[in-house]
Amino acid sequence: DHIFSLGFEYINYLIFTFICGTGILLSHLYYKYEYYDKFLHFMSPLLFCFIAFFMINKIDTFFSVKLFLTFAVTSAAASIFEIGEYITDKLLGWELQGVYLRERLRTRILQSKHDDAMQDILFGVGGATVFVLIKIIF
């Protein structure tokens, strides 16, 4: 923000902190609650839209174009994030893709990596769609 003079407000910082906190600092919840991953892949893009729209809203264009750009940027970011998960899994052998549940002595896979990746992208697009609908209605 300071380097590019974006003029973020405190709410933008709060949203960014919430997205990072729930995704990184609370990452242990991925293995305890099977729907935590889906919740984050819906809520994070929805909240990210507020930050993206804040920046895109400064462009002098039609409201519909601003909404489309916000939707497109957020959907692209969700897709790029999934590509990043795939690359990290392949290069480092991590388990970022797939839904896992840790039980006492073992980890059980609940959803395959491919199904998880596609659903995560769909949930991200769904979150962006909800943002657009909220902006159209209100």
DSSP file (Angstrom, degrees, kcal/mol; ACC not computed):
  #  RESIDUE AA STRUCTURE BP1 BP2  ACC     N-H-->O    O-->H-N    N-H-->O    O-->H-N    TCO  KAPPA ALPHA  PHI   PSI    X-CA   Y-CA   Z-CA
    1    1 A D     >>       0   0    0      0, 0.0     5,-1.5     0, 0.0     4,-1.0   0.000 360.0 360.0 360.0 -47.6    0.0    0.0    0.0
    2    2 A H  T  45 +     0   0    0      2,-0.2     3,-0.0     1,-0.2     0, 0.0   0.868 360.0  49.6 -70.9 -35.5    2.7    2.5    1.0
    3    3 A I  T  45S+     0   0    0      1,-0.2    -1,-0.2     2,-0.1     0, 0.0   0.918 122.6  31.5 -68.6 -43.2    5.0    1.6   -2.0
    4    4 A F  T  45S-     0   0    0      0, 0.0    -1,-0.2     0, 0.0    -2,-0.2   0.401 102.5-127.6 -97.6   2.2    2.2    1.9   -4.6
    5    5 A S  T  <5 +     0   0    0     -4,-1.0    -3,-0.2     1,-0.1    -2,-0.1   0.929  49.6 157.8  51.5  53.8    0.2    4.6   -2.8
    6    6 A L      < -     0   0    0     -5,-1.5    -4,-0.1     2,-0.0    -1,-0.1   0.697  45.7-134.0 -81.2 -19.5   -3.1    2.7   -3.0
    7    7 A G        -     0   0    0     -6,-0.4    -5,-0.1     1,-0.1    -1,-0.0   0.867  30.7-170.0  71.6  36.5   -4.6    4.5   -0.1
    8    8 A F        -     0   0    0      1,-0.1     2,-0.2     2,-0.1    -1,-0.1  -0.224  12.0-136.9 -58.3 148.5   -6.0    1.5    1.7
    9    9 A E    >>  -     0   0    0      1,-0.1     4,-1.4     0, 0.0     3,-0.8  -0.565  29.7 -98.6 -98.6 169.7   -8.3    2.0    4.6
   10   10 A Y  H 3> S+     0   0    0      1,-0.3     4,-2.4     2,-0.2     5,-0.2   0.842 121.9  60.4 -60.0 -34.2   -8.2    0.2    7.9
   11   11 A I  H 3> S+     0   0    0      1,-0.2     4,-2.6     2,-0.2    -1,-0.3   0.861 101.1  54.7 -63.1 -34.8  -10.9   -2.2    6.8
   12   12 A N  H <> S+     0   0    0     -3,-0.8     4,-2.4     2,-0.2    -1,-0.2   0.908 109.5  46.5 -64.1 -41.8   -8.8   -3.3    3.9
   13   13 A Y  H  X S+     0   0    0     -4,-1.4     4,-2.6     2,-0.2    -2,-0.2   0.891 111.9  51.6 -65.9 -39.1   -6.0   -4.2    6.3
   14   14 A L  H  X S+     0   0    0     -4,-2.4     4,-2.4     2,-0.2    -2,-0.2   0.920 110.8  47.5 -63.5 -44.7   -8.4   -6.0    8.5
   15   15 A I  H  X S+     0   0    0     -4,-2.6     4,-2.6     2,-0.2    -2,-0.2   0.934 112.9  48.7 -62.1 -46.4   -9.8   -8.1    5.6
   16   16 A F  H  X S+     0   0    0     -4,-2.4     4,-2.5     1,-0.2     5,-0.2   0.908 112.0  49.0 -60.7 -43.1   -6.3   -8.9    4.5
   17   17 A T  H  X S+     0   0    0     -4,-2.6     4,-2.8     2,-0.2    -1,-0.2   0.891 111.1  50.3 -63.7 -40.1   -5.3   -9.9    8.0
   18   18 A F  H  X S+     0   0    0     -4,-2.4     4,-2.6     2,-0.2     5,-0.3   0.924 110.6  48.9 -64.1 -45.0   -8.4  -12.1    8.4
   19   19 A I  H  X S+     0   0    0     -4,-2.6     4,-1.7     1,-0.2     5,-0.2   0.941 116.9  41.5 -60.6 -48.2   -7.7  -13.9    5.1
   20   20 A C  H  X>S+     0   0    0     -4,-2.5     4,-2.9     2,-0.2     5,-1.0   0.902 115.2  51.4 -66.9 -40.9   -4.1  -14.6    6.0
   21   21 A G  I  <>S+     0   0    0     -4,-2.8     5,-1.5    -5,-0.2    -2,-0.2   0.912 113.5  42.0 -64.3 -44.0   -5.0  -15.5    9.6
   22   22 A T  I  <5S+     0   0    0     -4,-2.6    -1,-0.2    -5,-0.2    -2,-0.2   0.817 121.6  41.7 -74.9 -29.1   -7.7  -18.0    8.7
   23   23 A G  I  <5S+     0   0    0     -4,-1.7    -2,-0.2    -5,-0.3    -1,-0.2   0.842 131.7  16.4 -85.9 -35.2   -5.7  -19.5    5.9
   24   24 A I  I ><5S+     0   0    0     -4,-2.9     3,-1.6    -5,-0.2    -3,-0.2   0.865 127.0  42.6-105.2 -57.0   -2.2  -19.7    7.4
   25   25 A L  I 3 <S+     0   0    0     -5,-1.0     3,-0.3     1,-0.3    -3,-0.2   0.805 122.6  40.5 -67.4 -28.7   -2.4  -19.3   11.2
   26   26 A L  T > <S+     0   0    0     -5,-1.5     3,-2.1    -6,-0.2     4,-0.3   0.039  77.0 122.8-104.6  26.2   -5.4  -21.6   11.5
   27   27 A S  G X   +     0   0    0     -3,-1.6     3,-1.6     1,-0.3     4,-0.4   0.744  60.3  72.1 -63.3 -22.5   -4.2  -24.1    9.0
   28   28 A H  G >  S+     0   0    0     -3,-0.3     3,-0.9     1,-0.3     4,-0.3   0.741  85.0  69.3 -63.2 -20.6   -4.3  -26.9   11.5
   29   29 A L  G X> S+     0   0    0     -3,-2.1     4,-2.4     1,-0.2     3,-0.8   0.712  81.2  74.4 -71.2 -19.4   -8.1  -26.7   11.2
   30   30 A Y  G <4 S+     0   0    0     -3,-1.6    -1,-0.2    -4,-0.3    70,-0.2   0.865 100.4  43.7 -57.1 -35.2   -7.9  -28.1    7.7
   31   31 A Y  G <4 S+     0   0    0     -3,-0.9    71,-2.2    -4,-0.4    -1,-0.2   0.533 116.2  46.4 -90.9  -7.4   -7.2  -31.5    9.2
   32   32 A K  T <4 S+     0   0    0     -3,-0.8     2,-0.5    -4,-0.3    -2,-0.2   0.788 114.5  39.1-101.2 -35.9   -9.9  -31.2   12.0
   33   33 A Y    ><  -     0   0    0     -4,-2.4     3,-1.5     1,-0.1     4,-0.5  -0.962  65.9-154.4-123.1 117.3  -12.9  -30.0   10.1
   34   34 A E  T 3  S+     0   0    0     -2,-0.5     4,-0.3     1,-0.3     3,-0.2   0.740  94.8  48.4 -65.9 -23.0  -13.5  -31.4    6.6
   35   35 A Y  T 3> S+     0   0    0      1,-0.2     4,-2.5     2,-0.1    -1,-0.3   0.427  84.1  90.8 -97.3   1.2  -15.5  -28.3    5.4
   36   36 A Y  H <> S+     0   0    0     -3,-1.5     4,-2.5    -7,-0.3     5,-0.2   0.905  86.0  52.9 -61.1 -41.2  -13.0  -25.7    6.7
   37   37 A D  H  > S+     0   0    0     -4,-0.5     4,-2.3    -3,-0.2    -1,-0.2   0.919 111.2  45.3 -59.8 -45.8  -11.2  -25.8    3.3
   38   38 A K  H  > S+     0   0    0     -4,-0.3     4,-0.9     2,-0.2    -1,-0.2   0.893 110.7  54.3 -67.7 -39.7  -14.5  -25.1    1.4
   39   39 A F  H >X S+     0   0    0     -4,-2.5     4,-3.0     1,-0.2     3,-0.7   0.934 112.0  44.2 -58.1 -47.0  -15.5  -22.4    3.8
   40   40 A L  H 3X S+     0   0    0     -4,-2.5     4,-2.5     1,-0.2    -2,-0.2   0.882 108.9  56.0 -67.4 -37.7  -12.2  -20.6    3.2
   41   41 A H  H 3< S+     0   0    0     -4,-2.3    86,-0.3    -5,-0.2    -1,-0.2   0.624 116.4  38.5 -73.0 -10.2  -12.3  -21.1   -0.5
   42   42 A F  H <X S+     0   0    0     -4,-0.9     4,-1.5    -3,-0.7    -2,-0.2   0.813 121.0  41.1 -95.9 -49.1  -15.7  -19.3   -0.5
   43   43 A M  H  X S+     0   0    0     -4,-3.0     4,-2.9    -5,-0.2     5,-0.3   0.879 108.7  57.8 -71.7 -39.6  -15.1  -16.6    2.1
   44   44 A S  H  X S+     0   0    0     -4,-2.5     4,-3.0    -5,-0.3    -1,-0.2   0.938 110.4  42.3 -61.5 -48.2  -11.5  -15.6    1.1
   45   45 A P  H  > S+     0   0    0      0, 0.0     4,-2.0     0, 0.0    -1,-0.2   0.895 113.1  54.7 -64.4 -36.6  -12.4  -14.6   -2.5
   46   46 A L  H  X S+     0   0    0     -4,-1.5     4,-0.7     1,-0.2    -2,-0.2   0.943 115.0  39.1 -59.3 -46.7  -15.6  -13.0   -1.2
   47   47 A L  H >X S+     0   0    0     -4,-2.9     4,-1.0     1,-0.2     3,-0.9   0.875 110.8  58.8 -70.9 -37.5  -13.6  -10.8    1.1
   48   48 A F  H 3X S+     0   0    0     -4,-3.0     4,-2.9    -5,-0.3     3,-0.3   0.846  96.3  65.0 -59.2 -33.3  -10.8  -10.4   -1.4
   49   49 A C  H 3X S+     0   0    0     -4,-2.0     4,-3.3     1,-0.2     5,-0.3   0.859  95.5  57.0 -58.6 -35.9  -13.4   -8.8   -3.7
   50   50 A F  H <X S+     0   0    0     -3,-0.9     4,-1.7    -4,-0.7    -1,-0.2   0.905 110.9  42.9 -62.9 -40.3  -13.8   -5.9   -1.3
   51   51 A I  H  X S+     0   0    0     -4,-1.0     4,-1.6    -3,-0.3    -2,-0.2   0.928 116.4  47.2 -69.8 -45.4  -10.1   -5.2   -1.6
   52   52 A A  H  X S+     0   0    0     -4,-2.9     4,-3.0     1,-0.2     5,-0.2   0.922 112.9  48.8 -62.9 -43.7  -10.0   -5.6   -5.4
   53   53 A F  H  X S+     0   0    0     -4,-3.3     4,-2.8     1,-0.2    -1,-0.2   0.874 105.0  59.4 -65.0 -36.0  -13.2   -3.5   -5.8
   54   54 A F  H  < S+     0   0    0     -4,-1.7     4,-0.2    -5,-0.3    -1,-0.2   0.910 113.8  37.4 -56.6 -42.4  -11.6   -0.8   -3.6
   55   55 A M  H >< S+     0   0    0     -4,-1.6     3,-1.1     1,-0.2    -2,-0.2   0.912 119.0  47.2 -76.5 -43.1   -8.7   -0.5   -6.0
   56   56 A I  H >< S+     0   0    0     -4,-3.0     3,-2.0     1,-0.2    -2,-0.2   0.799  98.3  70.7 -69.8 -28.5  -10.8   -1.0   -9.2
   57   57 A N  T 3< S+     0   0    0     -4,-2.8    -1,-0.2     1,-0.3     4,-0.2   0.683  86.8  67.5 -63.0 -17.3  -13.4    1.5   -8.1
   58   58 A K  T <  S+     0   0    0     -3,-1.1    -1,-0.3    -4,-0.2     2,-0.2   0.638  79.6  98.6 -77.8 -13.7  -10.8    4.3   -8.7
   59   59 A I  S <  S-     0   0    0     -3,-2.0     2,-1.5    -4,-0.2     7,-0.1  -0.538  82.3-123.4 -74.8 139.0  -10.9    3.6  -12.4
   60   60 A D  S    S+     0   0    0     -2,-0.2     2,-0.3     0, 0.0    -1,-0.1  -0.649  71.0 101.2 -86.4  87.4  -13.1    6.0  -14.4
   61   61 A T  S    S-     0   0    0     -2,-1.5     5,-0.0    -4,-0.2    -2,-0.0  -0.890  77.0 -56.6-153.0-178.9  -15.5    3.6  -16.1
   62   62 A F     >  -     0   0    0     -2,-0.3     4,-1.9     1,-0.1     3,-0.2  -0.289  44.1-121.0 -67.5 152.0  -19.0    2.1  -15.8
   63   63 A F  H  > S+     0   0    0      1,-0.2     4,-2.3     2,-0.2     5,-0.2   0.878 113.6  55.5 -59.4 -40.3  -20.1    0.4  -12.6
   64   64 A S  H  > S+     0   0    0      1,-0.2     4,-2.3     2,-0.2    -1,-0.2   0.866 106.3  50.8 -63.8 -36.0  -20.7   -2.8  -14.5
   65   65 A V  H  > S+     0   0    0      2,-0.2     4,-2.8    -3,-0.2    -1,-0.2   0.898 108.9  51.9 -67.3 -40.6  -17.1   -2.8  -15.9
   66   66 A K  H  X S+     0   0    0     -4,-1.9     4,-2.3     2,-0.2    -2,-0.2   0.911 111.1  47.4 -61.9 -42.3  -15.8   -2.4  -12.3
   67   67 A L  H  X S+     0   0    0     -4,-2.3     4,-2.6     2,-0.2    -2,-0.2   0.915 112.2  49.5 -65.1 -42.8  -17.9   -5.4  -11.1
   68   68 A F  H  X S+     0   0    0     -4,-2.3     4,-3.0     2,-0.2    -2,-0.2   0.928 111.5  48.4 -62.3 -45.0  -16.7   -7.5  -14.1
   69   69 A L  H  X S+     0   0    0     -4,-2.8     4,-2.9     2,-0.2     5,-0.3   0.904 111.6  50.1 -62.4 -41.3  -13.1   -6.6  -13.4
   70   70 A T  H  X S+     0   0    0     -4,-2.3     4,-2.2    -5,-0.2     5,-0.2   0.934 113.6  45.8 -61.2 -46.2  -13.4   -7.4   -9.7
   71   71 A F  H  X S+     0   0    0     -4,-2.6     4,-2.6     2,-0.2     5,-0.2   0.924 115.2  46.9 -61.5 -46.0  -15.0  -10.7  -10.6
   72   72 A A  H  X S+     0   0    0     -4,-3.0     4,-2.4     2,-0.2    -2,-0.2   0.915 113.0  47.4 -65.5 -45.0  -12.4  -11.5  -13.2
   73   73 A V  H  X S+     0   0    0     -4,-2.9     4,-2.4     2,-0.2    -1,-0.2   0.919 115.5  45.6 -63.3 -44.0   -9.4  -10.6  -11.0
   74   74 A T  H  X S+     0   0    0     -4,-2.2     4,-2.3    -5,-0.3    -2,-0.2   0.910 113.4  48.4 -68.4 -42.2  -10.7  -12.6   -8.1
   75   75 A S  H  X S+     0   0    0     -4,-2.6     4,-2.0    -5,-0.2    -2,-0.2   0.901 113.0  48.7 -64.1 -40.4  -11.6  -15.6  -10.2
   76   76 A A  H  X S+     0   0    0     -4,-2.4     4,-2.8    -5,-0.2    -2,-0.2   0.907 110.0  51.7 -64.8 -41.5   -8.2  -15.6  -11.8
   77   77 A A  H  X S+     0   0    0     -4,-2.4     4,-2.3     1,-0.2    -2,-0.2   0.896 108.7  51.1 -62.9 -39.9   -6.5  -15.2   -8.4
   78   78 A A  H  X S+     0   0    0     -4,-2.3     4,-1.7     2,-0.2    -1,-0.2   0.902 112.7  46.3 -63.3 -40.7   -8.5  -18.3   -7.1
   79   79 A S  H  X S+     0   0    0     -4,-2.0     4,-2.0     2,-0.2    -2,-0.2   0.911 112.4  49.1 -68.2 -42.6   -7.3  -20.3  -10.1
   80   80 A I  H  X S+     0   0    0     -4,-2.8     4,-2.4     1,-0.2    -2,-0.2   0.870 107.9  55.8 -64.7 -36.8   -3.7  -19.1   -9.8
   81   81 A F  H  X S+     0   0    0     -4,-2.3     4,-2.1     2,-0.2    -1,-0.2   0.912 107.5  48.6 -60.9 -43.1   -3.8  -20.1   -6.1
   82   82 A E  H  X S+     0   0    0     -4,-1.7     4,-2.2     2,-0.2    -2,-0.2   0.872 109.3  52.2 -66.3 -36.8   -4.9  -23.6   -7.0
   83   83 A I  H  X S+     0   0    0     -4,-2.0     4,-2.6     2,-0.2    -1,-0.2   0.909 108.4  52.1 -63.3 -40.9   -2.1  -23.8   -9.6
   84   84 A G  H  X S+     0   0    0     -4,-2.4     4,-2.5     1,-0.2    -2,-0.2   0.891 108.0  50.9 -61.1 -40.6    0.3  -22.7   -6.8
   85   85 A E  H  X S+     0   0    0     -4,-2.1     4,-2.5     2,-0.2    11,-0.3   0.916 110.6  49.6 -62.2 -42.7   -1.0  -25.5   -4.6
   86   86 A Y  H  X S+     0   0    0     -4,-2.2     4,-2.4     2,-0.2    -2,-0.2   0.936 112.4  46.2 -61.6 -47.7   -0.5  -28.0   -7.4
   87   87 A I  H  X S+     0   0    0     -4,-2.6     4,-2.9     1,-0.2     5,-0.3   0.909 112.7  50.2 -63.5 -42.5    3.1  -26.9   -8.0
   88   88 A T  H  X>S+     0   0    0     -4,-2.5     4,-2.6     1,-0.2     6,-0.8   0.909 110.5  50.2 -62.9 -42.1    3.9  -26.9   -4.3
   89   89 A D  H  X5S+     0   0    0     -4,-2.5     4,-1.4     4,-0.2    -2,-0.2   0.925 114.8  43.9 -60.1 -44.8    2.5  -30.4   -3.9
   90   90 A K  H  <5S+     0   0    0     -4,-2.4    -2,-0.2    -5,-0.2    -1,-0.2   0.909 121.4  37.2 -69.5 -43.0    4.6  -31.7   -6.8
   91   91 A L  H  <5S+     0   0    0     -4,-2.9    -2,-0.2    -5,-0.2    -3,-0.2   0.877 132.4  23.3 -79.1 -38.3    7.8  -29.9   -5.9
   92   92 A L  H  <5S-     0   0    0     -4,-2.6    -3,-0.2    -5,-0.3    -2,-0.2   0.527  96.5-123.0-109.5  -7.9    7.8  -30.2   -2.2
   93   93 A G     << +     0   0    0     -4,-1.4    -4,-0.2    -5,-0.5    -3,-0.1   0.744  57.2 152.2  72.7  22.3    5.5  -33.2   -1.6
   94   94 A W        -     0   0    0     -6,-0.8     3,-0.2    -9,-0.1     2,-0.2  -0.213  50.6-124.5 -76.3 174.4    3.1  -31.2    0.6
   95   95 A E        +     0   0    0      1,-0.1     5,-0.1     3,-0.0    -1,-0.1  -0.510  61.3 130.6-119.0  60.9   -0.6  -32.0    0.9
   96   96 A L        +     0   0    0    -11,-0.3     2,-0.3    -2,-0.2    -1,-0.1   0.797  64.2  61.1 -83.2 -29.4   -2.2  -28.7    0.0
   97   97 A Q  S    S+     0   0    0    -12,-0.2    16,-0.2    -3,-0.2    17,-0.1  -0.775  91.3  39.2 -99.8 145.9   -4.6  -30.3   -2.5
   98   98 A G  S    S-     0   0    0     15,-0.4     2,-0.5    -2,-0.3    14,-0.2  -0.170  86.6 -92.0 100.3 159.7   -7.2  -32.8   -1.4
   99   99 A V  E     -A  111   0A   0     12,-1.6    11,-3.9    -2,-0.1    12,-1.4  -0.959  46.1-176.0-113.3 123.3   -9.2  -32.9    1.8
  100  100 A Y  E     -A  109   0A   0     -2,-0.5     2,-0.4     9,-0.3     9,-0.2  -0.850  16.8-156.9-120.1 152.0   -7.6  -34.8    4.7
  101  101 A L  E     -A  108   0A   0      7,-2.8     7,-2.9    -2,-0.3     2,-0.6  -0.990  15.4-142.6-128.9 122.6   -8.8  -35.7    8.1
  102  102 A R  E     -A  107   0A   0    -71,-2.2     5,-0.2    -2,-0.4     2,-0.2  -0.738  22.4-179.6 -87.2 124.6   -6.3  -36.5   10.8
  103  103 A E        -     0   0    0      3,-3.1     3,-0.1    -2,-0.6   -72,-0.0  -0.513  49.2 -71.2-108.8-175.8   -7.3  -39.2   13.2
  104  104 A R  S    S+     0   0    0      1,-0.2     3,-0.0    -2,-0.2    -2,-0.0   0.883 122.8   1.1 -46.7 -59.1   -5.3  -40.5   16.1
  105  105 A L  S    S+     0   0    0      1,-0.0     2,-0.3    -3,-0.0    -1,-0.2   0.377 127.8  40.4-117.4   4.0   -2.5  -42.4   14.3
  106  106 A R        -     0   0    0     -3,-0.1    -3,-3.1    -5,-0.0     2,-0.5  -0.961  66.6-124.7-148.6 164.4   -3.3  -41.8   10.6
  107  107 A T  E     -A  102   0A   0     -2,-0.3     2,-0.4    -5,-0.2    -5,-0.2  -0.962  25.9-158.4-113.1 128.1   -4.4  -39.2    8.1
  108  108 A R  E     -A  101   0A   0     -7,-2.9    -7,-2.8    -2,-0.5     2,-0.5  -0.893  13.5-132.3-110.5 133.7   -7.4  -40.2    5.9
  109  109 A I  E     +A  100   0A   0     -2,-0.4    -9,-0.3    -9,-0.2     3,-0.1  -0.733  23.0 178.1 -86.0 128.9   -8.1  -38.6    2.5
  110  110 A L  E     +     0   0A   0    -11,-3.9     2,-0.3    -2,-0.5   -10,-0.2   0.680  69.5  24.0-100.8 -25.2  -11.7  -37.5    2.2
  111  111 A Q  E    S-A   99   0A   0    -12,-1.4   -12,-1.6     4,-0.0    -1,-0.3  -0.996  84.1-111.7-145.9 136.9  -11.6  -36.0   -1.2
  112  112 A S     >  -     0   0    0     -2,-0.3     4,-2.4   -14,-0.2   -14,-0.3  -0.155  30.3-112.9 -64.9 161.6   -9.2  -36.5   -4.1
  113  113 A K  H  > S+     0   0    0    -16,-0.2     4,-2.4     2,-0.2   -15,-0.4   0.884 115.0  49.2 -64.0 -40.0   -6.8  -33.8   -5.2
  114  114 A H  H  > S+     0   0    0      2,-0.2     4,-2.3     1,-0.2     5,-0.2   0.939 112.7  45.8 -67.9 -46.7   -8.5  -33.2   -8.5
  115  115 A D  H  > S+     0   0    0      1,-0.2     4,-2.5     2,-0.2     5,-0.2   0.912 113.7  50.8 -61.6 -41.7  -12.0  -33.0   -7.1
  116  116 A D  H  X S+     0   0    0     -4,-2.4     4,-2.7     2,-0.2    -2,-0.2   0.924 109.8  49.4 -62.1 -45.1  -10.7  -30.7   -4.4
  117  117 A A  H  X S+     0   0    0     -4,-2.4     4,-2.0     2,-0.2    -2,-0.2   0.927 113.6  45.2 -62.0 -45.6   -9.0  -28.4   -6.8
  118  118 A M  H  X S+     0   0    0     -4,-2.3     4,-2.3     1,-0.2    -1,-0.2   0.910 114.9  47.6 -66.7 -41.4  -12.0  -28.0   -9.1
  119  119 A Q  H  X S+     0   0    0     -4,-2.5     4,-2.9    -5,-0.2     5,-0.2   0.888 109.0  54.6 -67.0 -37.5  -14.4  -27.5   -6.2
  120  120 A D  H  X S+     0   0    0     -4,-2.7     4,-2.1    -5,-0.2    -1,-0.2   0.914 109.7  47.0 -61.5 -42.2  -12.0  -24.9   -4.6
  121  121 A I  H  X S+     0   0    0     -4,-2.0     4,-2.6     2,-0.2     5,-0.2   0.920 112.7  49.9 -64.5 -42.7  -12.0  -22.9   -7.9
  122  122 A L  H  X S+     0   0    0     -4,-2.3     4,-2.4     1,-0.2    -2,-0.2   0.900 110.4  49.4 -63.4 -40.7  -15.8  -23.2   -8.1
  123  123 A F  H  X S+     0   0    0     -4,-2.9     4,-2.4     2,-0.2    -1,-0.2   0.881 110.6  51.4 -65.4 -36.5  -16.2  -22.0   -4.5
  124  124 A G  H  X S+     0   0    0     -4,-2.1     4,-2.1     2,-0.2    -2,-0.2   0.921 111.5  45.8 -64.4 -44.2  -13.9  -19.1   -5.3
  125  125 A V  H  X S+     0   0    0     -4,-2.6     4,-2.3     1,-0.2    -2,-0.2   0.876 111.6  54.2 -65.0 -37.0  -16.0  -18.1   -8.3
  126  126 A G  H  X S+     0   0    0     -4,-2.4     4,-2.3    -5,-0.2    -2,-0.2   0.909 107.1  49.8 -63.0 -42.1  -19.0  -18.5   -6.1
  127  127 A G  H  X S+     0   0    0     -4,-2.4     4,-1.9   -86,-0.3    -2,-0.2   0.903 111.8  48.1 -62.3 -41.6  -17.6  -16.1   -3.5
  128  128 A A  H  X S+     0   0    0     -4,-2.1     4,-2.2     2,-0.2    -2,-0.2   0.880 110.3  52.8 -65.7 -37.9  -16.9  -13.6   -6.2
  129  129 A T  H  X S+     0   0    0     -4,-2.3     4,-2.6     2,-0.2    -2,-0.2   0.904 106.8  51.8 -64.4 -41.8  -20.4  -14.0   -7.6
  130  130 A V  H  X S+     0   0    0     -4,-2.3     4,-2.6     2,-0.2    -1,-0.2   0.907 108.4  52.1 -62.0 -40.8  -22.0  -13.4   -4.2
  131  131 A F  H  X S+     0   0    0     -4,-1.9     4,-2.5     2,-0.2    -2,-0.2   0.940 109.6  48.7 -59.6 -47.0  -19.9  -10.2   -4.0
  132  132 A V  H  X S+     0   0    0     -4,-2.2     4,-2.3     1,-0.2    -2,-0.2   0.924 112.1  49.1 -60.0 -44.7  -21.2   -9.0   -7.4
  133  133 A L  H  X S+     0   0    0     -4,-2.6     4,-2.6     1,-0.2     5,-0.3   0.902 109.9  51.6 -62.9 -40.8  -24.8   -9.8   -6.4
  134  134 A I  H  X S+     0   0    0     -4,-2.6     4,-2.9     1,-0.2    -1,-0.2   0.925 111.3  47.5 -60.9 -43.8  -24.4   -7.9   -3.1
  135  135 A K  H  < S+     0   0    0     -4,-2.5    -2,-0.2     1,-0.2    -1,-0.2   0.861 113.0  48.7 -67.2 -35.0  -23.0   -4.9   -5.0
  136  136 A I  H  < S+     0   0    0     -4,-2.3    -2,-0.2    -5,-0.2    -1,-0.2   0.918 117.3  40.6 -70.4 -41.9  -25.9   -5.0   -7.5
  137  137 A I  H  <        0   0    0     -4,-2.6    -2,-0.2     1,-0.2    -3,-0.2   0.909 360.0 360.0 -74.3 -42.5  -28.6   -5.3   -4.9
  138  138 A F     <        0   0    0     -4,-2.9    -3,-0.2    -5,-0.3    -1,-0.2   0.421 360.0 360.0-104.3 360.0  -27.1   -2.8   -2.4
